[in-house]
Amino acid sequence: MTVGSLRTPAILIDRATALRNLDRMQAEAIANGIRLRPHAKTHKSPLVARWQVDRGAIGICCAKLGEAEVFADAGIENIRIPYPLHPANADRLVALSNRTHLSFIVDHPAVAKQWSEALVRRARQIDVLVKIDVGFHRCGIDPAAAGAVDMIRMVASLPGLRLKGLLSHAGHAYHAHTEDELKAMADTEARTMRELADRCRSAGVKIEEISAGATPPARFSITQKGFTEYRPGNYVYFDRTQVALGAATFDDCALTVLATVVSKPAPDRVIFDSGSKTLTNDGARGFDAAPGHGVVIDHPDLLIERLSEEHAIVKATKGSTKLEPGDRVRIIPNHSCVVSNLVDQAWLVDGDGAEALPIAARGRIT
Ligand SMILES: Cc1ncc(COP(=O)(O)O)c(C=O)c1O
């Protein structure tokens, strides 16, 4: 296929750019003596996971069991699920652990005990890490709480779980306002994790691994002392938000949406066929969060002002646009991870050549 012959809207992945992004992060990890375990929720593609593992990644992360099942079926041999799974999923988890080296997280004492009981009943012991809240305030235990070390020691004592270490995710880095603030978040995360690991070790609890990971602070985090593993996800494709957070340039953005102009209601307004079911309603974040629903490549004057489900309403901010119905554009979305989850198939692009890229784990949200 050629890019020109694709039906739109279509999700394009520039192969050379994606591979360069993978190579760079892998090289950084190797240079800093840290294992890379990319989060596959961005690409949801076994082919891209294979690229990552072939470059030296220790394995991958998945957000949900359903995602992990797809990657295990595709032969990925080491999968970590940094998500607070519920023990009602014990049968699925055990079945999955027969097909791949599996680990997951716990962050709640009662849930950890239920997991241990469920696994003991099935004569199994599975690797876990305790999730630590380093400022995102989503899940994870409070490292400053009086009972933090006791909780981790309790997990270490559970017969169905094999405690490997501590895990954090600096998701609050997406809300940093400046480069300095972002760096401070990375420093604080590393210090918090090191200190907690030291307190655990002093209390006799073995901590082999300290796992962190997020794309915005990666450039500051990967060089920190103490981390044994880094889990970036978005870095394979990047997006407008990562550019606004200083983590990438527009040239690094591998995922674009190919869209067609389907109407021109006014000289200064055109309609693209990529609405919220393609671009998603995620707004841009970043130091200087830009308005609109993505960047139209080569058309800096265009602002994707509003989205309906199937329409992007685009304003020419300098008065009028030369675009006419039938013309095609490429858009860098605000958030690439959610865009690739909306299609069963993206297109791997080399110049004008396009090859189907199945998004095999798309929609695996259970
Ligand atoms: C637990 C966890 N680890 C790692 C990541 C990867 O973060 P990013 O996509 O910013 O690289 C995520 C992203 O959602 C996450 O939730």
The ligand as an SDF file (V2000), in Angstrom:
LIG
                    3D

 16 16  0  0  0  0  0  0  0  0999 V2000
    2.2630    2.2710   36.3250 C   0  0  0  0  0  0  0  0  0  0  0  0
    2.7690    2.8970   35.0810 C   0  0  0  0  0  0  0  0  0  0  0  0
    4.0530    2.7190   34.7430 N   0  0  0  0  0  0  0  0  0  0  0  0
    4.5810    3.2630   33.6170 C   0  0  0  0  0  0  0  0  0  0  0  0
    3.7840    4.0330   32.7750 C   0  0  0  0  0  0  0  0  0  0  0  0
    4.4050    4.6410   31.5400 C   0  0  0  0  0  0  0  0  0  0  0  0
    4.2680    6.0270   31.5650 O   0  0  0  0  0  0  0  0  0  0  0  0
    4.5340    6.9170   30.2550 P   0  0  0  0  0  0  0  0  0  0  0  0
    3.5170    6.5690   29.2640 O   0  0  0  0  0  0  0  0  0  0  0  0
    4.5030    8.3200   30.7310 O   0  0  0  0  0  0  0  0  0  0  0  0
    5.8850    6.5370   29.7640 O   0  0  0  0  0  0  0  0  0  0  0  0
    2.4540    4.2290   33.1060 C   0  0  0  0  0  0  0  0  0  0  0  0
    1.5760    5.0430   32.2400 C   0  0  0  0  0  0  0  0  0  0  0  0
    0.4170    5.1530   32.3630 O   0  0  0  0  0  0  0  0  0  0  0  0
    1.9170    3.6570   34.2870 C   0  0  0  0  0  0  0  0  0  0  0  0
    0.6430    3.8240   34.6440 O   0  0  0  0  0  0  0  0  0  0  0  0
  1  2  1  0
  2  3  1  0
  2 15  2  0
  3  4  2  0
  4  5  1  0
  5  6  1  0
  5 12  2  0
  6  7  1  0
  7  8  1  0
  8  9  2  0
  8 10  1  0
  8 11  1  0
 12 13  1  0
 12 15  1  0
 13 14  2  0
 15 16  1  0
M  END
$$$$
